[in-house]
Amino acid sequence: MNTYDVIIVGAGPAGIFAGLELLASQKKLRILLLEKGDDLPDRKPHDIFHGFGGAGTFSDGKLNLSTAVGGFLTDYIEEDKLETLIDYVDKIFIKYGAPQELHGTDEGEVKRLEEISARNGLRLLPFKIRHLGTDRCFSLLENIRKEITPPFIKGGQGGVDVQFNSPASEILRQGDKVLGVKTADGREFLGDFIILAPGRSGSHWLSEESKKLGLSTGNNPIDIGVRVEVPASIMRPITDVMHEAKLLFYSKRFNDQVRTFCMNPYGVVVKEKHKDFCTVNGHSFSTKKSDNTNFAILASTTFTEPFHEPIAYGQYIAKLANILSEGIIVQRLGDLLQGKRSTLERIKEGVVKPTLKDAVPGDLSFAIPYRYLSDILEMLEALDKIAPGIYSASTLLYGIEVKFYSMRLKLTNNLETEVKNLFAAGDGAGITRGIIHAAVSGVVAAREIIKRTA
């Protein structure tokens, strides 16, 4: 039987930083890191979600240094302590290759943008951001990969045993205590402590396992929307100040919260492949630039009883868009407003040249429910007041963008579940929404485990 001190499920930011923290304790713990995807050198560019590094640190790599942006950790950690933890993981990122440069540091310009946003019904969340860039993420992960995998001797003391292409299929328990993990190929691994950090792509699996274990869960808001692409010059009043702006808006018709997400100055729109459907996202690079800027607009709604399948609902809408286009739909805003599908000819006539070349011109109104579409259009109108040109006929909308972190586990302040020695961290557990907060959650879980191994 394979026996370890700690088993970590998922090699994204939460799992990686948990591993780094456990190693730094110098307690010579035997650590197993199970990853569903490939090792770093074998990861394919389109396989965003699986493999060493997870999703965020294998794509655009935005390190948002704020307690207010990136998740719900303030529900578990006091704000001043969270600020200290954010600074701690930020320094680790710098150690492994993150740039020194910070965006959003001009307080006067940020304040000006905050004021003009407020006058137009938008709330700007000011924060500092360290941007890795898609091209720089790989080298940073290479440096971490070397650190996190020192020689591991089976049955010996210390080190991390990393096993790729090894998806967890079942959490094993004995009474009120966790026992181990079973993988999809039938292998069983025993561990005194387990950290579940499967990422967004593993949230559905974690939700199903939580039901089997009898764990209490709640629903986070469901985030559904589109990716917007405009000429980079239009977004400069925002991106020159903050690189990425988190803007919140409450729609007039439905009073839903709508927000911008993952802003990519001079970036590209990309397709994300899931198991049986695809969604849209965006990247930007540290060294090469396009003529466009892209960002997501996501509308959030919280469902009540008897609804219990937020992830399945988001998948259904994404699959519907895929059926209509055999992939990603792209539509001119002008065509959407006129109630007609876009054509390749009309897109070519516009001023925005699409960076996702295999997106199919179509009609998003056949896939996106009216409520979400109404929310999105309202926010686009509001954004046009602070960056004129966004609400233009040529603006491109890609669909669907969905964020799969709607299930949220009931956790202690140390991120332990209702099963003893079973911890959960990162986006898959529904408590974070970004790289920095996911990394912090991994550190929090690891530190509690270190205390218990004293």
Secondary structure, DSSP 4 states (H G I P E B T S, - for coil): -EEEEEEEE--SHHHHHHHHHHHHTTS---EEEE-SS--GGG--TT--SSSTTTTGGGTT-EEEE-SSSSBSGGGTS-HHHHHHHHHHHHHHHHHTT--S--BS--HHHHHHHHHHHHHTTEEEE--EEEE--HHHHHHHHHHHHHHH-----TTSSS-EEEESS--EEEEEEETTEEEEEEETTS-EEEEEEEEE---GGGHHHHHHHHHHHT--EEEPPEEEEEEEEEEHHHHHHHHHHHSS-EEEEE-TTT--EEEEEEEETT-EEEEEE-SS-EEEEEE--SS---SEEEEEEEEEE---TT---HHHHHHHHHHHHHHHHTS-EEEEHHHHHHT----HHHHHHSSPPPS-TTPEE--GGGTS-HHHHHHHHHHHHHHHHHSTTSS-TT-EEEEEEEE---EEE---TT-B-SSBTEEE-SGGGTSB-SHHHHHHHHHHHHHHHHHHT-
